[in-house]
Amino acid sequence: MCLGVPGKVIEVTEIGGIRMGKIDFAGIIKEACLAYVPEVEVGDYTIIHVGFAISKLDEKSAQESLALFREMGMLEEELGVPAAA
């Protein structure tokens, strides 16, 4: 499955002229391209799909979605990390 996962932007950088960010997915940190959402800044929540931020969203919606992903056991699967034992 391939879903868009909400995460909080904790750092914004530029690599090779491309806007990138470190994204916190409820404790799992991944890097993503922010080029498609130039309005997103540190502290904002965004939907990440296959390594690209595709939209900005509010914190309440992001937290609700993350809780549902965890409840369904899909958060780690979607982010490509082993589930905690």
N, C-alpha and C positions, 0 to 999 in steps of 0.2 A: 504494500500500500504506500502511497505517497501523498501525505497531507501537508498543508501549511501549518506550521507550529508557531505559536506566539512566544516571543522572548523580549527581554528588556535589554536595551542597548546600554552597555556599561563603558564602552570606549569607542571613539571614532578616530580613524587614521586614514591616511592616503598611501596607497601602495601602487607604484607605477602609474600615477595619475588617476587611479580608481579609488573611489570612496569605499572604505571597508569599515566593519565594526566587529567588536567582540560582543556577543549576545549571550545573555544568561537565561537559560531555559530551566528555571526552578533548580538551580545549582549545577547544571550541566552547561559549560561554557564552550561555545563554538564561534568560529569566524564566519562572517557572511558579507556579501557585497551589498552596499547601500546605494548604489548608483541610481536605482529606479525610484527611490524615495528620498530625494534630497532634503525634504523638510524634517526628516527624522534626526533627532539629536540625542545625546546622552540622557538617560532617564526615561526616554519614550519607549513604548512597546510597539513591536512590529511583527507582522506575519512573515516567517521565513519559509520559503519553498525551494528545495534543491539548491541551497546555498545563497539564495537571493532574497532580499527583503522586497516584498511586493505590496505591502500596504501598512499604514499606521493604524493603531487601534488604542482604545482606552484601557487603563489598567484593570478595571473590573472585568471587562470582557476577556482580557488576556488571562487573568487568574482563574476565571471560570473554565476556560478552555483547557488550561494546563491541568486543572483538577480532574476534568473529565478524561483527558489523555492518560493521566496516572491511574485513575480508577479503572480504566479499561485495559491497563497494562501495556499501553502503546507508546508512551513517551520515549522510553529508552530505544524501542524498536525504530521509531521514526527518526531519532537522532543518531542511530547507528552506534549505540553504546550497549555493552552487556547489562542486563538487568541485575540489580543488587540481589544478592542471595538472602 
